[in-house]
Amino acid sequence: MLDLLDKKFEIYAKALEFCSIVIEYGGLKHHSDANNENYVKALKAADLSFRSIGWHKTKALFDDDIHELFAKINKSYAYLISFDEAPHDEAERKEWDQRWCDENKFIWETVNKLPEAFKPYVYFGDYRR
């Protein structure tokens, strides 16, 4: 049981790490050496939770509720990494601004929901006494 808990908690922690980096930097921008380390950390956290090998681990360890949540996070990830620069055209820029804000807002809301979403998988009650 503890081994399973460790594996589940690692995925949870990496999802939190990814969301936290996106929130801290306002997306997934890689435009300078100043944020390179955190950009790479976000990509690795994504791969260890809801993408790549993390996706396979998640499929094996969690039910559909987490899979659906991670699919939504992956959708935001795909947008944020693909469209990290605003277009030059004014009409396209307004559309981009709105979508960019929506995706970042989703990540912000998700990081606050993750503890509750993972509670059935990584919480054994209050044993601090």
C-alpha positions as CSV (number, residue, x, y, z in Angstrom):
1,M,0.0,0.0,0.0
2,L,2.8,2.4,0.9
3,D,4.6,1.7,-2.4
4,L,1.4,2.5,-4.3
5,L,0.9,5.7,-2.2
6,D,4.5,6.8,-3.1
7,K,3.8,6.3,-6.8
8,K,0.5,8.1,-6.7
9,F,1.9,10.9,-4.6
10,E,4.8,11.4,-7.0
11,I,2.4,11.9,-9.9
12,Y,0.3,14.3,-7.8
13,A,3.4,16.3,-6.8
14,K,4.6,16.6,-10.4
15,A,1.2,17.8,-11.5
16,L,1.3,20.5,-8.7
17,E,4.8,21.4,-9.8
18,F,3.8,21.9,-13.4
19,C,0.7,24.0,-12.5
20,S,2.8,26.1,-10.0
21,I,5.4,26.9,-12.6
22,V,2.8,27.9,-15.2
23,I,1.2,30.2,-12.6
24,E,4.5,31.7,-11.5
25,Y,5.6,32.5,-15.0
26,G,2.2,33.2,-16.6
27,G,2.4,30.3,-19.1
28,L,5.0,28.2,-20.7
29,K,7.3,30.8,-22.3
30,H,10.9,30.0,-23.2
31,H,12.3,33.3,-24.2
32,S,15.4,33.8,-22.0
33,D,18.0,32.1,-20.0
34,A,16.4,33.5,-16.9
35,N,13.4,31.1,-17.1
36,N,15.2,28.2,-18.9
37,E,15.6,26.1,-15.7
38,N,11.9,26.5,-14.7
39,Y,10.8,25.9,-18.3
40,V,12.6,22.6,-18.4
41,K,11.3,21.7,-14.9
42,A,7.7,22.3,-16.1
43,L,8.3,20.1,-19.2
44,K,9.7,17.3,-17.0
45,A,6.9,17.6,-14.5
46,A,4.4,17.4,-17.3
47,D,6.1,14.2,-18.6
48,L,6.1,12.7,-15.2
49,S,2.4,13.4,-14.5
50,F,0.0,13.8,-17.5
51,R,2.2,13.3,-20.6
52,S,4.6,10.7,-21.8
53,I,5.5,8.1,-19.2
54,G,3.4,9.9,-16.6
55,W,0.3,9.4,-18.7
56,H,0.9,5.6,-18.7
57,K,1.5,5.6,-15.0
58,T,-1.6,7.6,-14.4
59,K,-3.7,5.2,-16.5
60,A,-2.4,2.3,-14.3
61,L,-2.8,4.0,-10.9
62,F,-5.9,6.2,-11.1
63,D,-9.6,6.1,-12.2
64,D,-11.3,8.1,-14.9
65,D,-11.7,11.2,-12.7
66,I,-8.0,11.8,-12.7
67,H,-7.6,10.8,-16.4
68,E,-10.2,13.3,-17.4
69,L,-8.6,16.1,-15.3
70,F,-5.2,15.3,-16.8
71,A,-6.7,15.3,-20.3
72,K,-7.9,18.9,-19.6
73,I,-4.5,19.9,-18.2
74,N,-2.8,18.4,-21.3
75,K,-5.1,20.4,-23.5
76,S,-4.0,23.6,-21.8
77,Y,-0.4,22.5,-21.9
78,A,-0.6,21.9,-25.6
79,Y,-2.0,25.4,-26.2
80,L,0.3,27.2,-23.9
81,I,3.4,25.6,-25.3
82,S,2.3,26.0,-28.9
83,F,1.1,29.5,-28.8
84,D,3.5,31.2,-26.4
85,E,3.8,34.4,-28.5
86,A,0.9,36.7,-29.4
87,P,0.2,37.1,-33.1
88,H,0.8,40.4,-34.8
89,D,-2.6,40.7,-36.4
90,E,-4.9,42.8,-34.2
91,A,-8.0,40.5,-34.6
92,E,-6.0,37.4,-34.0
93,R,-4.2,39.0,-31.0
94,K,-7.5,39.7,-29.2
95,E,-8.6,36.1,-29.7
96,W,-5.2,34.9,-28.6
97,D,-5.3,37.1,-25.5
98,Q,-8.7,35.7,-24.4
99,R,-7.6,32.1,-25.0
100,W,-4.3,32.7,-23.3
101,C,-6.1,34.1,-20.2
102,D,-8.6,31.2,-20.2
103,E,-5.9,28.6,-20.3
104,N,-3.9,30.2,-17.5
105,K,-7.1,30.7,-15.5
106,F,-7.8,27.0,-15.9
107,I,-4.4,26.1,-14.6
108,W,-4.8,28.5,-11.7
109,E,-8.2,26.9,-10.8
110,T,-6.8,23.4,-11.2
111,V,-3.9,23.8,-8.9
112,N,-6.4,24.7,-6.2
113,K,-8.6,21.7,-7.0
114,L,-5.8,19.1,-7.2
115,P,-5.7,18.3,-3.5
116,E,-9.4,17.5,-3.4
117,A,-9.2,15.6,-6.7
118,F,-6.4,13.4,-5.4
119,K,-7.7,13.0,-1.8
120,P,-9.3,9.6,-2.5
121,Y,-5.9,8.3,-3.7
122,V,-3.3,9.9,-1.4
123,Y,-5.1,10.7,1.9
124,F,-5.4,8.4,4.9
125,G,-6.9,10.8,7.3
126,D,-5.4,13.1,10.0
127,Y,-2.6,11.2,11.7
128,R,-0.7,14.2,13.1
129,R,-1.8,13.7,16.7
